[in-house]
Amino acid sequence: MAMDAGEIEKLIREGIPDCEVRIEDLRGDGDHYAAYVTSAAFKDKTRIEQHKMVFAALEGKMTEELHALAIQTSLPTE
């Protein structure tokens, strides 16, 4: 079962409350997405730690409902 882009965005926003997030459906199939996440919570964290925060926000959906997700994280520009 494919996952809706809106649901992905909602879960990430709930898991990382101060974030800005944009989801892109890479193939138009509802199964391959890219997530662009910007958050001050990423400060002093490695890229791997930042990505783990995004995956944690998805509450295990990666193995069940979401087939592929490319993640790009960044800190807000001041």
N, C-alpha and C positions, 0 to 999 in steps of 0.2 A: 504494500500500500504506500503510495507516494505521500509526501508531507507538503502541506501548503506553505508558501513563502511567508504569509502573515503569521502563521503559527511559529515558524522558526524565529522570526523577528520578535514576537511576543515573549517567547521563552528566553531569548538572549537579553531582552530589556528587563525582564523580571530577575534574571540571575546577575546582571551587572547593571544596577539601577541608573547610574549616571551616564550610561553609554549612548552614543549615537550609532545607529546600525542601519545598513542598507543591504538588502538581499537581492541577488540577481539570479534568475533562472538561466543557467548556462546553455541548456539545450532546448528549452521550451517544453520539457517533458515532465516537469514537476518532480524530478528525481536527482538532478545534478545542479547544485547551487554554489554560489560564492557568497560569503558573508564578509562585509567590510565593517569592522567594529572599532570605534574610537572611544577611549575611556581614560580618565585620570587614574583609575584603579590599576592600570597597567604600569604605572611608574615604578621603577626599580625592579621590575620583573623581566625575566628573560623572555624571548619570543615563545619558547616552549611553554613557559608558565602562563603566558597570556592566552595561548591557544587552549591550554588545559582549562582555563577559566571559562572560555566560550563553550568547550565541550561539556563541562560540568553544568552549565546553564541549560543545556539541551536535555538534561535529565535522562540520559541513556537512550535517547531516540536514535542515535547514530547506528546502532546495531539492529534496531527494529523497523523504524519507519523511514529513516533518512539514508539514502544510498551513498551519496557523495557530497561533501561540503569542503570547498576550498576556503580557507580563512586568511584574511589579511587584517592584522591588528595595528593600531597606532595610538599615540598619545595626542590629545588635543593641541592644536597650535595656539599660542597665546598672543 
